[in-house]
Amino acid sequence: MRLVLLGPPGAGKGTQAHRLAEKYGVLLVSTGDLFREHSRRDTHLGRQARAYMDRGELVPDEIVLSMVLARIGAPGAAGGFMLDGFPRTLNQAEALEESLEEWGLELTAALDLELDEEIVVKRLTARRVCSSCGRPYNVELSPPAETGVCGSCGGELVQREDDREDVVRRRLEVYERETASLVEFYEQRGLLRRIDGDGTEDEVTERAEAALRG
Ligand code: AP5
């Protein structure tokens, strides 16, 4: 199975990507997580990406493309993949399509998680992530047992620099300008599956699975 996960910031892509990649046994590639990992290790790529991410802007296509295509062209992705947060521009979508064609592969579907903008802002400003293992928490809906401490590994919970309300609103603008048109791109190819992202995590996973069966 080769899947693309679309949707605005905070729609639950990362949450669902982990669940679905595990269920279908495919490689999970999250561009945001990859950039954050590089940023934590303070690599050249991490420093380049952080400057864009902290402002809520997209990382330039050439940086993203070389990183993602190297991953999914690797033998490890032969069993399929789930792309979370990629593609995000028309240029990235076309480059992905061309590479898959070259490799004789096709996408199975593009899942679009739909969520109202004000719910997005609430979810993201309430998000804290473990600085050690990356697990996300919602401090209002699913807080950790001990305030500020990760229930999985004991790491410190922090707020992502781009989860401040002003940056969240900027990311939503960038999404509308650069990424929203990909819904049409995949609809024209008969690959789009729309999923209502409002509901519990389990409900959203069930909807995604049903869309992939149907
Ligand atoms: P990225 O990390 O991909 O951020 P994003 O797309 O803005 O998405 P988020 O991680 O904020 O949210 P999500 O949809 O994954 O939701 P989540 O499951 O965490 O990208 C960050 C930056 O990297 C970009 O701004 C850009 O600069 C750069 N970048 C990345 N890819 C790029 C690309 N291809 N090209 C160029 N630049 C790129 O959930 C959010 C919160 O809600 C969590 O707290 C979670 O616990 C909670 N939650 C999840 N599901 C539910 C539910 N059903 N009910 C209640 N709460 C829920």
Residues whose N, C-alpha, C, O or C-beta is under 5 A from the ligand:
A	BS01	AP5	P8 P9 G10 A11 G12 K13 G14 T15 Q16 T31 G32 D33 Y52 M53 G56 E57 L58 V59 V64 D84 G85 F86 P87 R88 R123 R127 P136 Y137 N138 G197 G199 T200 E201 V204
